[in-house]
C-alpha cells in the first residue's frame, strides 16, 4: 500500500535495486500459478464429480456441496502458501501474525464442510440440518476475525494478504451493486424478459400468507442485502482469497487489464462442471458455459477495481456475498426471468450492459498502475 510521508531532515535513502531484481518482482511465478490452478480446480471438480454421481443438483445435499466447493480456491491458496511456497507471507515458519489463527480456523471449517458433505451424500435427509449447524462456523468466523484484528491490528491481516479494505468502498460499491441489479430487474420487466414473482414461494407454505406483501418484500430485502452478505462472508472469502487474493496478485504482473481478464476466464472455466449440470443456465451446457465465462470476466473487473480502490481482499469477499444475495432476491422475490440466457441478470443482455459499465471503469488511471 502506498504511503505518504512528511519531509524529514534525516531520510533513509534505500539502496538501488538492480534491474534483474526489479524485473523479477514484476514477473509471474508460473510454476506456483500452475500448481495453484491445478490444486484449486482438482479439488473443486472432484466435489462436482461426487455431486454428479449422486444425482446432481436434484440431490438434497446439492447446496451444501456447492458451498463446500466455494471453499476450495482459498483452501488451495492457503495450503500452498503455508506449507509449500517458502517466500509466501503466510509460510508457517516465518508467519507469527495473529491472522495465522484465522487460517487454522479456515482449515477447520473446510474439514467440517467436508464431513458434512460426506454425511449429506450418505444421509440426504440430514442435509438441511447440517447446513444449519455449519452456519455456526460462519458466525464464529466473523467473531474470530473481529477479535484477531483487534488483538493483532490491521497489519496482521494486511501483511498476510487479507487486508479488510476501506469501509467506504464496501458501502458505496455495495450500494452501486444493489442499484444496478434493481435496474436490471426493472429492465427485465419492461422488456418482458421476466414475470412478477410470488415472494411467498420463498417461504414454507402458509408461513407468509398473513404478512402484508410490502412488509414481506421489505423484510426479505433487508435480510438479503444486510444480514445475508455477512453470514456468507466466510464462504465467499473461500473464493476471493484464492482468486482476487493470490491469483490476481500474480497475474496483474502481466498488466492489470490483461491479468484481470485472464483471471476472469479462469474463474469462469472453474464453474463449468456445475453449469453442465444445469446450474444458472438450465438446459444450456455449452452456451451457458460461455455466458458464465463472460459474466465472470466482467465481474472480475468490477471486483478487482474494488480491491484496487479499497486495498483489501475482504472488500471483494463482501461484494461477492452481496452479489449472490442481491441477485437471488431480485430473481426470486421481484421479477423472475423466463430464460436466464435472455435476461438482464446473467444473460446476453446483462453482459452487454455490464460491458458498458466496465468500459467506463477501465478509464480510471488505477488500471495503469504497476504491481
C-alpha positions in Angstrom: 0.0 0.0 0.0 1.4 3.4 -0.9 2.1 5.8 1.9 2.9 9.5 2.1 5.4 10.9 4.4 6.1 14.4 5.6 9.6 15.7 4.8 12.1 14.9 7.5 15.7 16.1 7.9 17.1 12.6 8.1 15.7 10.4 5.5 17.0 6.9 4.8 17.7 6.5 1.1 17.1 3.0 0.0 19.8 1.1 -1.8 19.3 1.0 -5.6 17.6 -2.1 -6.8 19.3 -3.9 -9.7 17.4 -4.2 -12.9 17.2 -8.1 -12.7 15.8 -7.9 -9.2 13.2 -5.3 -10.2 12.2 -7.3 -13.2 11.9 -10.4 -11.1 9.4 -8.7 -8.9 7.3 -7.9 -11.9 7.3 -11.5 -13.3 4.5 -14.0 -12.8 5.7 -17.1 -10.9 4.2 -19.5 -13.4 5.2 -22.7 -11.6 3.4 -21.5 -8.5 0.4 -20.3 -10.5 0.0 -23.7 -12.3 0.3 -25.5 -9.0 -2.4 -23.3 -7.6 -4.7 -23.7 -10.6 -4.2 -27.5 -10.6 -5.0 -27.9 -7.0 -8.0 -25.5 -6.8 -9.5 -26.9 -10.0 -8.7 -30.5 -9.0 -10.4 -30.2 -5.6 -13.4 -28.3 -6.8 -14.0 -30.5 -9.8 -13.7 -33.6 -7.6 -16.5 -32.2 -5.4 -18.5 -31.6 -8.6 -17.9 -35.2 -9.7 -19.2 -36.5 -6.4 -22.3 -34.3 -6.7 -22.9 -35.5 -10.3 -22.6 -39.2 -9.3 -25.1 -38.6 -6.5 -27.8 -37.2 -8.8 -26.5 -33.7 -9.5 -28.4 -30.6 -8.5 -31.5 -32.5 -7.5 -29.8 -34.2 -4.6 -30.8 -32.7 -1.2 -27.1 -32.0 -0.4 -26.5 -30.1 -3.6 -26.3 -26.6 -2.0 -24.2 -28.0 0.8 -21.8 -29.4 -1.8 -21.8 -26.1 -3.8 -20.8 -24.2 -0.7 -18.1 -26.7 0.1 -16.8 -26.2 -3.5 -16.6 -22.4 -2.9 -14.1 -23.0 -0.1 -11.6 -24.8 -2.4 -9.9 -21.8 -4.0 -8.8 -20.2 -0.7 -8.1 -23.7 0.8 -5.7 -24.4 -2.1 -4.0 -20.9 -1.8 -3.7 -21.1 2.0 -2.4 -24.7 1.9 0.3 -23.9 -0.7 1.2 -20.6 0.9 1.6 -22.0 4.4 3.4 -25.2 3.6 5.0 -25.1 0.1 5.6 -21.6 -1.1 8.5 -20.5 1.2 8.5 -16.9 0.1 4.8 -16.6 0.9 3.9 -14.1 3.6 1.8 -16.8 5.3 4.6 -19.5 5.3 4.3 -21.3 8.6 8.0 -20.9 9.6 8.0 -17.2 9.2 4.5 -16.1 9.9 3.7 -15.4 13.5 1.0 -12.8 12.9 -2.3 -13.1 14.7 -4.0 -13.7 11.4 -2.5 -17.2 11.2 -5.1 -18.3 13.7 -7.8 -17.4 11.3 -6.1 -19.6 8.7 -6.1 -22.5 11.0 -9.8 -21.9 11.7 -10.5 -21.8 8.0 -8.9 -25.2 7.6 -11.1 -26.5 10.5 -14.2 -25.0 8.8 -13.2 -26.6 5.5 -12.9 -30.1 7.1 -16.2 -29.6 8.9 -17.8 -28.9 5.5 -16.1 -32.0 4.1 -17.5 -34.1 6.9 -21.0 -32.6 6.4 -20.8 -33.2 2.6 -19.9 -36.8 3.1 -22.7 -37.3 5.6 -25.2 -35.4 3.5 -24.3 -37.6 0.5 -24.9 -40.8 2.5 -27.9 -39.5 4.5 -29.7 -36.9 2.3 -32.4 -36.2 4.9 -29.7 -34.7 7.2 -28.6 -32.1 4.6 -30.8 -29.2 5.9 -29.9 -29.9 9.5 -26.2 -30.0 8.7 -26.4 -26.7 6.8 -27.9 -25.1 9.8 -25.1 -26.3 12.0 -22.5 -25.1 9.5 -23.9 -21.6 9.7 -22.4 -21.5 13.2 -19.0 -21.8 11.7 -19.6 -18.6 9.7 -20.8 -16.7 12.7 -17.9 -17.9 14.8 -15.5 -17.0 12.0 -16.8 -13.4 12.0 -16.3 -13.2 15.7 -12.8 -14.6 15.4 -11.9 -12.1 12.7 -13.0 -9.2 14.9 -11.1 -10.5 17.9 -7.9 -11.2 15.9 -8.0 -7.8 14.1 -8.4 -6.1 17.5 -5.6 -8.0 19.1 -3.2 -8.1 16.2 -4.1 -4.8 14.4 -4.9 -4.2 10.8 -1.3 -5.0 9.7 -1.7 -8.6 11.0 -4.1 -9.3 8.1 -2.7 -6.9 5.6 0.7 -8.5 5.8 -0.8 -11.9 5.1 -2.7 -10.6 2.0 -6.0 -10.4 3.9 -6.5 -6.7 4.4 -10.1 -5.6 5.2 -10.0 -2.5 3.0 -11.9 0.7 3.3 -15.4 0.5 4.7 -16.4 3.5 2.5 -15.7 1.3 -0.6 -17.7 -1.6 1.0 -20.7 0.7 1.4 -20.5 2.8 -1.9 -19.8 -0.1 -4.2 -22.3 -2.3 -2.4 -25.0 0.3 -2.8 -24.0 0.7 -6.5 -24.3 -3.1 -7.0 -27.8 -3.3 -5.4 -29.0 -0.3 -7.5 -27.5 -1.9 -10.6 -29.4 -5.2 -10.0 -32.5 -3.2 -9.3 -32.1 -1.5 -12.7 -31.6 -4.9 -14.4 -34.8 -6.2 -12.7 -36.7 -3.2 -14.0 -35.4 -3.8 -17.5 -36.4 -7.5 -17.3 -39.9 -6.4 -16.6 -40.0 -3.6 -19.2 -38.7 -5.8 -22.0 -40.9 -8.7 -20.8 -37.9 -11.0 -20.1 -39.5 -11.9 -16.8 -42.7 -12.1 -14.8 -43.6 -10.7 -11.4 -42.5 -13.2 -8.7 -44.6 -14.6 -5.9 -42.5 -13.8 -2.9 -44.4 -16.2 -0.6 -42.9 -19.1 -2.5 -39.6 -18.3 -0.8 -41.1 -19.3 2.5 -42.6 -22.6 3.8 -46.3 -22.9 2.7 -48.6 -20.9 4.9 -45.9 -19.1 6.9 -46.0 -15.8 5.0 -49.7 -15.6 3.9 -50.7 -13.3 6.8 -47.9 -10.8 6.2 -48.7 -7.7 4.0 -46.9 -8.1 0.7 -44.9 -4.8 1.0 -43.8 -5.7 4.6 -42.7 -9.1 3.4 -40.8 -7.7 0.5 -39.1 -5.1 2.7 -38.1 -7.7 5.4 -36.8 -10.1 2.7 -34.8 -7.3 1.1 -33.2 -6.3 4.4 -32.3 -9.9 5.2 -30.8 -10.3 1.7 -28.7 -7.1 1.5 -27.8 -6.5 5.2 -27.7 -9.8 7.1 -27.1 -12.3 4.3 -23.8 -10.9 3.0 -22.2 -11.1 6.4 -23.5 -14.6 7.1 -22.0 -15.6 3.7 -18.8 -13.6 4.1 -16.5 -16.5 5.2 -17.9 -18.7 2.3 -17.2 -16.1 -0.3 -13.8 -15.4 1.2 -13.2 -19.0 0.1 -13.3 -17.9 -3.5 -12.0 -14.4 -3.2 -8.8 -15.1 -1.3 -7.9 -17.6 -4.0 -8.9 -15.5 -7.0 -8.6 -11.9 -6.0 -6.1 -12.5 -3.2 -3.5 -15.0 -4.5 -4.1 -15.4 -8.3 -4.8 -11.8 -9.1 -1.7 -10.8 -7.2 0.3 -12.9 -9.6 -1.5 -12.3 -12.9 -1.5 -8.5 -12.6 2.2 -8.6 -13.3 1.1 -9.1 -16.9 -0.6 -5.7 -16.6 -3.7 -5.1 -14.6 -6.2 -5.1 -17.5 -4.7 -8.2 -19.1 -4.2 -10.1 -15.9 -7.7 -9.5 -14.5 -9.2 -10.5 -17.9 -7.2 -13.8 -17.8 -8.3 -14.3 -14.2 -12.0 -13.9 -15.2 -11.6 -16.6 -17.9 -10.0 -19.0 -15.4 -12.7 -18.3 -12.9 -15.4 -18.9 -15.5 -13.9 -22.3 -16.6 -13.7 -23.3 -12.9 -17.6 -23.0 -12.9 -18.2 -25.2 -15.9 -19.0 -28.6 -14.3 -21.9 -27.1 -12.4 -23.1 -25.3 -15.5 -23.1 -28.6 -17.3 -25.3 -30.0 -14.6 -27.8 -27.2 -15.2 -26.8 -24.6 -12.7 -27.6 -21.0 -13.6 -28.5 -21.9 -17.2 -30.7 -25.0 -17.2 -30.6 -26.9 -20.5 -27.8 -24.8 -21.9 -24.5 -26.5 -21.1 -22.5 -25.0 -24.0 -24.0 -21.6 -24.3 -24.3 -21.4 -20.5 -20.6 -22.1 -20.1 -19.7 -19.3 -22.5 -22.1 -16.9 -20.8 -20.9 -17.8 -17.3 -17.3 -17.1 -18.5 -18.4 -13.7 -19.9 -20.1 -13.0 -16.6 -17.1 -13.9 -14.5 -14.9 -11.7 -16.7 -17.0 -8.6 -16.2 -17.5 -9.4 -12.5 -13.7 -9.9 -12.2 -13.1 -6.4 -13.5 -15.6 -4.9 -11.0 -14.2 -6.9 -8.0 -10.6 -6.1 -9.0 -11.5 -2.4 -9.3 -13.0 -2.5 -5.8 -9.8 -4.3 -4.5 -7.5 -1.7 -6.1 -9.5 1.2 -4.7 -10.1 -0.4 -1.2 -6.7 -2.1 -0.8 -8.3 -5.2 0.7 -9.4 -8.6 -0.4 -12.2 -8.7 2.1 -13.9 -6.0 0.1 -14.2 -8.5 -2.8 -15.5 -11.2 -0.4 -18.2 -8.8 0.9 -19.2 -7.7 -2.6 -19.2 -11.3 -3.8 -21.6 -12.3 -1.0 -23.8 -9.2 -1.6 -23.8 -10.0 -5.3 -25.1 -13.5 -4.6 -27.7 -12.4 -2.1 -29.0 -9.4 -4.1 -29.3 -11.2 -7.3 -31.2 -14.1 -5.6 -33.5 -11.6 -4.0 -34.4 -9.8 -7.2 -34.9 -13.0 -9.2 -36.9 -14.9 -6.6 -38.8 -12.1 -5.0 -39.4 -9.4 -7.6 -39.1 -10.4 -11.3 -38.3 -14.0 -12.3 -36.7 -14.3 -15.7 -38.4 -16.5 -18.3 -34.9 -17.6 -19.5 -31.6 -16.8 -17.8 -30.0 -16.7 -21.2 -32.2 -13.8 -22.3 -32.3 -11.8 -19.2 -30.7 -8.7 -17.6 -29.4 -10.9 -14.8 -26.6 -13.2 -16.1 -27.8 -13.5 -19.7 -26.8 -11.9 -23.0 -28.5 -8.5 -22.3 -26.8 -8.4 -18.9 -23.4 -9.0 -20.4 -23.9 -6.1 -22.9 -25.0 -3.7 -20.0 -22.1 -4.9 -17.7 -19.6 -4.5 -20.5 -20.6 -0.8 -20.9 -20.1 -0.3 -17.2 -16.7 -2.0 -17.2 -15.5 0.1 -20.2 -16.2 3.2 -18.0 -14.3 1.7 -15.1 -11.3 1.0 -17.3 -10.9 4.7 -17.9 -9.7 5.1 -14.3 -5.8 5.6 -14.1 -5.7 2.9 -11.4 -5.5 0.3 -14.2 -2.2 1.7 -15.4 -0.5 1.3 -12.1 2.1 -1.4 -11.7 2.3 -4.1 -9.0 
